[in-house]
Amino acid sequence: AFVPLENNRKFDAYMRCDFRQSMFWSIDMDVEFILVNSDSSKNLIVQDSYKFNNDHYGRNKEKTTKFIVDDSLIDPANGFINGLTFVVEFRMWITKIRGIRFPHLNDFTDPNDPRHDVVLVIE
């Protein structure tokens, strides 16, 4: 959803790490959020690095990435909005894992697995 931010609007995309099973591990990752344009050379890309660790335990801490949105971005003629929808792609690369390792329930090493290519459309 768009939220008032001074004279502009913003779109927040966030990720959260759930420590209910264990707080004895941490993950370093590089992330990329892409606000997709119909002309891929005009995509808005936000890149960041982040570490989830046990400092987040019990705090419901999350990492937020903000896109500042002006009227040109929500004008369908500019390619970000198609009807009432827009697409945000999210990619993450795990750079380091520390702590207790549990059995993997999903194998994400195969890039051809369709579960690894998920698109969330917000209307």
C-alpha positions as CSV (number, residue, x, y, z in Angstrom):
1,A,0.0,0.0,0.0
2,F,1.0,3.6,-0.5
3,V,1.5,5.6,2.7
4,P,1.8,9.4,2.9
5,L,5.3,10.6,3.3
6,E,5.6,14.4,3.4
7,N,4.6,15.5,-0.1
8,N,5.4,12.1,-1.6
9,R,4.1,8.6,-1.2
10,K,6.2,5.5,-0.4
11,F,6.0,1.8,-0.9
12,D,7.7,-0.3,1.8
13,A,8.9,-3.9,1.0
14,Y,10.2,-5.7,4.0
15,M,11.6,-9.1,5.1
16,R,11.5,-10.7,8.5
17,C,13.4,-13.5,10.1
18,D,11.4,-15.9,12.3
19,F,13.4,-17.0,15.3
20,R,10.7,-19.1,17.0
21,Q,12.6,-22.4,16.4
22,S,16.0,-21.2,17.4
23,M,17.9,-18.1,18.2
24,F,21.3,-19.6,17.9
25,W,22.0,-18.8,14.3
26,S,22.5,-15.8,12.1
27,I,22.5,-15.1,8.3
28,D,24.3,-12.5,6.3
29,M,22.7,-11.8,2.9
30,D,22.7,-9.4,0.0
31,V,19.2,-8.5,-1.2
32,E,17.8,-6.8,-4.3
33,F,14.3,-5.3,-4.6
34,I,13.2,-4.4,-8.2
35,L,10.2,-2.3,-9.0
36,V,9.6,-3.6,-12.5
37,N,8.9,-1.3,-15.5
38,S,7.5,-2.5,-18.8
39,D,10.8,-1.3,-20.3
40,S,13.4,-3.3,-18.2
41,S,16.0,-0.6,-18.7
42,K,13.9,1.7,-16.5
43,N,13.4,-0.7,-13.6
44,L,14.0,0.8,-10.1
45,I,16.5,-1.3,-8.3
46,V,17.4,-1.1,-4.6
47,Q,20.3,-3.2,-3.3
48,D,21.3,-3.7,0.3
49,S,23.2,-6.1,2.6
50,Y,21.8,-7.3,5.9
51,K,22.5,-9.5,8.8
52,F,19.8,-11.3,10.8
53,N,21.0,-12.5,14.1
54,N,19.9,-13.3,17.7
55,D,19.7,-9.5,18.5
56,H,16.4,-9.7,16.6
57,Y,15.0,-12.4,18.9
58,G,11.8,-11.4,20.6
59,R,11.8,-8.0,18.9
60,N,10.0,-8.8,15.7
61,K,12.7,-6.9,14.0
62,E,12.5,-6.5,10.2
63,K,14.5,-5.0,7.4
64,T,12.6,-2.4,5.4
65,T,13.4,-1.1,1.9
66,K,11.5,2.0,0.9
67,F,10.6,3.1,-2.6
68,I,9.7,6.8,-2.8
69,V,6.9,7.0,-5.3
70,D,6.0,10.3,-7.0
71,D,3.1,10.8,-9.4
72,S,5.2,9.9,-12.4
73,L,5.7,6.4,-11.1
74,I,2.0,5.7,-10.6
75,D,1.1,7.1,-14.1
76,P,0.4,4.0,-16.3
77,A,2.1,5.8,-19.2
78,N,5.4,5.5,-17.4
79,G,5.4,1.7,-17.4
80,F,5.3,0.7,-13.7
81,I,1.6,0.3,-13.3
82,N,-0.4,-2.1,-15.5
83,G,-4.1,-1.6,-14.8
84,L,-4.2,-1.7,-11.0
85,T,-1.1,-3.8,-10.5
86,F,2.7,-3.4,-10.3
87,V,5.4,-6.0,-9.8
88,V,8.2,-6.0,-7.2
89,E,10.9,-8.7,-7.7
90,F,12.9,-9.7,-4.7
91,R,16.2,-11.6,-4.9
92,M,18.5,-12.7,-2.0
93,W,21.9,-14.2,-1.9
94,I,23.0,-15.9,1.4
95,T,26.6,-14.9,1.9
96,K,27.2,-16.5,5.4
97,I,25.3,-18.8,7.8
98,R,26.4,-19.3,11.4
99,G,25.1,-21.5,14.2
100,I,23.1,-24.7,14.6
101,R,22.2,-26.2,11.3
102,F,18.8,-28.0,11.0
103,P,17.9,-30.4,8.2
104,H,16.9,-28.5,5.0
105,L,13.3,-29.0,4.2
106,N,13.7,-27.4,0.8
107,D,16.6,-27.6,-1.6
108,F,17.2,-24.2,-3.2
109,T,20.4,-25.2,-5.0
110,D,18.6,-26.1,-8.3
111,P,17.7,-22.8,-10.1
112,N,15.3,-24.7,-12.4
113,D,13.0,-25.6,-9.5
114,P,9.8,-23.6,-10.1
115,R,9.4,-22.9,-6.3
116,H,12.4,-20.6,-6.6
117,D,10.8,-18.2,-9.0
118,V,7.8,-16.7,-7.1
119,V,6.0,-13.5,-8.2
120,L,3.8,-11.5,-5.8
121,V,1.4,-9.2,-7.5
122,I,-0.1,-6.4,-5.4
123,E,-3.3,-4.8,-6.6
